[in-house]
Each structure stands twice: as structure tokens, then as C-alpha cells.
Amino acid sequence: MWSMGVGVVATVAGMMVFGVLANAPIYMGLIASAVVFVAVSLMSRPTPSDVSQEWNRRTQESKA
């Protein structure tokens, strides 16, 4: 959620600086979004082991 918001803000700000038809705002938005996505992912708690095990069990069943 945060990454999408930051990406939008960076893109709109870039459009104000470089113009609507420029490519730079798109790249700025993508990079800002990716950086925030990784940062928030690293700062959040890991998935509990019971939930992770259940997820793995279900994905293994769906492959069969």
C-alpha cells in the first residue's frame, strides 16, 4: 500500500518537473515504489510458522 502511494506521488511530482509527456516520471515512480516495497517488507514481521506451513501444504496439494 505504501509503495503504491509513494510511486504515485513520485510520478505526479516528476510530471510537474519534467512535463506530462516525459519518461522520467515513470522511472522515478517505479524506482520509488520498489524501494519502499523492499524497505517495508524488510521492516515487517515474518509470517507466523503455522500460517507458512499451511500455505506450503496447500500449494503442494494444488500441484498434484
C-alpha positions as CSV (number, residue, x, y, z in Angstrom):
1,M,0.0,0.0,0.0
2,W,2.7,2.4,1.0
3,S,4.7,1.6,-2.1
4,M,1.8,2.4,-4.4
5,G,1.2,5.8,-2.7
6,V,4.9,6.7,-2.9
7,G,5.0,5.7,-6.5
8,V,2.0,7.8,-7.4
9,V,3.4,10.9,-5.5
10,A,6.8,10.5,-7.2
11,T,5.2,10.1,-10.6
12,V,3.0,13.2,-10.2
13,A,5.9,15.2,-8.8
14,G,8.0,14.1,-11.7
15,M,5.3,15.2,-14.2
16,M,5.2,18.6,-12.6
17,V,9.0,18.9,-13.0
18,F,9.7,17.2,-16.3
19,G,6.3,17.5,-18.1
20,V,3.5,15.1,-18.7
21,L,5.0,13.5,-21.8
22,A,8.4,12.8,-20.2
23,N,9.6,9.3,-19.5
24,A,11.5,10.2,-16.3
25,P,8.4,10.4,-14.1
26,I,7.5,6.8,-14.9
27,Y,11.0,5.6,-13.9
28,M,11.0,7.8,-10.8
29,G,7.7,6.3,-9.7
30,L,8.8,2.7,-10.4
31,I,12.1,3.1,-8.5
32,A,10.5,4.9,-5.6
33,S,7.8,2.2,-5.4
34,A,10.3,-0.6,-5.5
35,V,12.5,0.9,-2.8
36,V,9.6,1.4,-0.4
37,F,8.2,-2.1,-1.1
38,V,11.5,-3.7,-0.2
39,A,12.0,-1.4,2.8
40,V,8.6,-2.1,4.3
41,S,8.9,-5.8,3.6
42,L,12.2,-5.9,5.5
43,M,10.8,-4.0,8.4
44,S,7.6,-6.0,8.8
45,R,7.3,-9.2,10.9
46,P,7.7,-12.5,9.2
47,T,4.7,-14.7,8.6
48,P,4.0,-17.0,11.6
49,S,5.3,-20.5,11.0
50,D,1.9,-22.2,11.3
51,V,0.5,-19.9,8.6
52,S,3.5,-20.5,6.4
53,Q,3.3,-24.3,6.9
54,E,-0.4,-24.3,6.0
55,W,0.4,-22.2,2.9
56,N,3.1,-24.6,1.8
57,R,0.8,-27.6,2.4
58,R,-1.9,-26.1,0.2
59,T,0.4,-25.1,-2.6
60,Q,1.9,-28.6,-2.7
61,E,-1.6,-30.1,-2.9
62,S,-2.5,-27.9,-5.8
63,K,0.5,-29.1,-7.8
64,A,-0.6,-32.7,-7.5
